[in-house]
Amino acid sequence: MNSVDSAQTSGELTAGDVVTNNVEPIPTYSEAFPPLAGDAAGNVASSSTENQWLNPKVQRLRSTVVTQIFHIPMEERAFKQSEFGQAQKDQSKVCIDIMKQTDTVIEMSTCRDGSLSLLVSGKAENVLKARREIFNKLQTQASITINIPKDHHRVILGKAGTRLQKLELETATKINIPRTEKQSTELTIVGTQEGIHRARQEIQMISDEQAKLAMERLPIEKIYHPFVSGPRNEFANQLIKEYGVRIHIPPPSVQKDEIVVSGEKDGVAATVSKIMAVYQQKKRNCKIISVEINKAQHKYIIGPRGQTLQDILAEASVSVELPPADSLSETVVLRGEPSKLGQGLTIVYAKANSVVIREVAAAAWLHRFIIGKKGANIRALTANLPRVNVEFHDEGNKIVIEGPPEEADQAQQQLETQVHDLKLRMDFAEVRIDPKFHKNIIGKGGQSINKLRDQYNVNIQIPTDTDKSSLIRIEGDPEGVKEAKLELEQLGQRLENEKSKDVLIEQRFHRNIIGQKGEKIKGIRDSF
């Protein structure tokens, strides 16, 4: 027993005792729970430095699991619908691989607008790794090359490459830096458009600081950034060309009230002067209009990669602000000079109504007949309507059509005609048979069920073993459905009445009972 143990046992250890070994001394009650400092009247002195209730050895508990949601717009999805249902399988396989690599849990769903939503749960560092893999494998990748002075490369890399790794994780990109022995100054950034812009901005800022160039951080509210950059960055590019400076304007997805200008001092000063002049003028003169527009129409105001917003800014000198996709708000804010707001509002309404949504009522069991084998029927229907998107909703027993009014109406009419025709010449029925008899109905290699299908020209769907369902569904020609249902019911009744009995026969007689090529045993089966 060491000195601490013996002292505890005897109860003789005092505050003045010295422990000679390496074990940390046990605090007394007054040390572990210090009294509240105060005067004789009991008033607590909050400024007392001796009253320290915070024990640095007691750590605050934090959850080790975090959850984040990532969105991939429809036009940036890596897996296109080349073959009906194939993209979903490919995406699921990629998600399973990412979960195994990063030890996370990923739930994937497709939104109504065709975008992809992914819910990722796991440890914070693993979620970051999963995020990078998701954007690398499920979102279309772009690539840019930027020139950074050679002596700045080591700063971007950081100690043992940690700074670069952190930047790649935060922006979900892959950044290639030339080896030290190579004289190239080109850095390649591969990733999504948003990630590339963020990575490029961070790298340029690091490079500018290293070059000790003049750099100004302008506190300009995010809502005025569109006017500073101009339609399609025309004004910012003009300043860059004229003064040879770099202007870093955060992308729309980054909520930051700051614009950074770097370069030669004279050029930076002139650029800052012009930017602040635009900012002050817009801040002084701009007014806003708020309108309520259906959330489903917002994407048509934004346009592919935000191009429609740029068109509105170019045509009417009005910026349009929309709520985040995960917000329930439907308020759209237009910002601009009073004389321009009317024109901007007209354009916004025109863009919002440029695409409409139509619905066709169709029972879920009819959907696969409308879609056709490997999507052949639906492709034929939309071949002449390239701007129409058709989605099948089994839960709502409906088909949703999205596109320009004239094309959407045409597609709706064709689908309604097709649904009406299918209802006239198609029917369905359901039969309940104990799952233990399903294998008897299917037969060896599916021979029995295929015979029924061919005989009555119907489709018979038998649930899998994992479904544990007794419901068998028959679809097809009304007369064939009726006859197939009757035969299945009779077969199910016969199987229910069958009994089994074990007969013990010595194995040496088995060959004689079976006969050549099974003829004898087959004869017995046919007889009974």
Summary of the structure (lengths in Angstrom):
residues: 528
radius of gyration: 35.9
end to end distance: 87.3
largest distance: 111.3
contacts: 1390
relative contact order: 0.05
helix: 50%
strand: 19%
